[in-house]
Amino acid sequence: MLTTSINLWGDSVITVLDASVDADQLDQFVRWIEGKGLAAHVSRGSDQTIVGLVGDTSVVDPALIESLDFVNSVQRVSEPFKRAGRSFHPEDTIVDCGLGVRVGAGELTVIAGPANVEGAGFLDIARACKEAGATMLRGSVYARRTSPYDGGVLKADGLEILSQAREELGMPVVSHVRDVRDLDTFASSDVDVLEIGAREAQNVNLLREAGQLGRAVLLRRGAAMTIDELLVSAETIMAAGNERVILCERGIRTFEPRTSNTLDVSAIPVLRRLTHLPVVVDPTRAGGQASLVEPLSLAATAAGASGVEIEVHTDPELSWSPAARLLTPEALASCVRRCQAVRASLGSA
């Protein structure tokens, strides 16, 4: 028995509406879609409005939709990432991280600091990072070390130190969330951006719960994740109701032993073609050596990254992280200056 053509539309459809569609028409159209048991995702642009239909779209007739006066076209979307894809949202998303910092707005975002909040000395590092040109601070309080026997967890005390740095310097703070059980603690903290690490990037429960928390999320690509898998993880966060997602390329695992990972520079333009979400790069974890951080940052900036996330310490030898990969504030300042020069020469991305 032949299937009807309606089933060929899969689980999502986008409708491109005329720019002249008025609010009442759009509202009625969305209510009609939702009345069919589908979710409607509305994206308004300067030239057109796009409404994405997500769910069992076999219950609607694309020909009927296309016959409406205010509908320009109806298209099928085959990718598993709908909300994260450009088909549903052609214009770039700008993620508001608080305190006036917006990722993807044209300026180079510099996220800097030690991997972990190591104590009260974090405040001195934070001050030095700001002076060097950082726009956001990083610091984990639930550090997951390479070995299960390594220390480095401050938890509530670390969150208080992050809060002090945020208040004093007027900079948003980024901190890793490792476990869904820790989200309640973050919910009552001043952390502006939740960072989901490479090891946790496919933890569906964590992604969903983080999506419901309402904070901006910085999602790091796993060492063996494909680009599509990264976008599906972003989709999981967004499907839970959170559109404020920043993607982070931090290097992938290859056969090359000379670097910690291999920075996938090509992922930046590929992601910019596939998704409207901003992309930042972590050159510290990619290269694993301080001498590689600046050249990798320059390459990422030239390729169109919206920012960089760099591990910095005022005294690398005393850090909980390997000293060989850490920049000093002076080296960070040099890196920021050169990245901004590259960005200025190419125009904002």
Secondary structure, DSSP 8 states (H G I E B T S, - for coil): ----GGGGGTTEEEEEE-TT--HHHHHHHHHHHHHTT-EEEEEE-SS-EEEEEES-GGGS-HHHHHTSTTEEEEEE--SS-STTBTTT--S---EE-STT-EETSSS-EEEEE-SB--STTHHHHHHHHHHHT-SEEE-BSB---SSTT---B-THHHHHHHHHHHHHHT--EEEE---GGGHHHHHTS---EEEE-GGGTT-HHHHHHHHHH-SEEEEE--TT--HHHHHHHHHHHHHTT---EEEEE--B--S--SSSSB--TTHHHHHHHHBSS-EEE-HHHHH-SHHHHHHHHHHHHHHT-SEEEEEB-SSGGGSSS-GGG-B-HHHHHHHHHHHHHHHHHH---
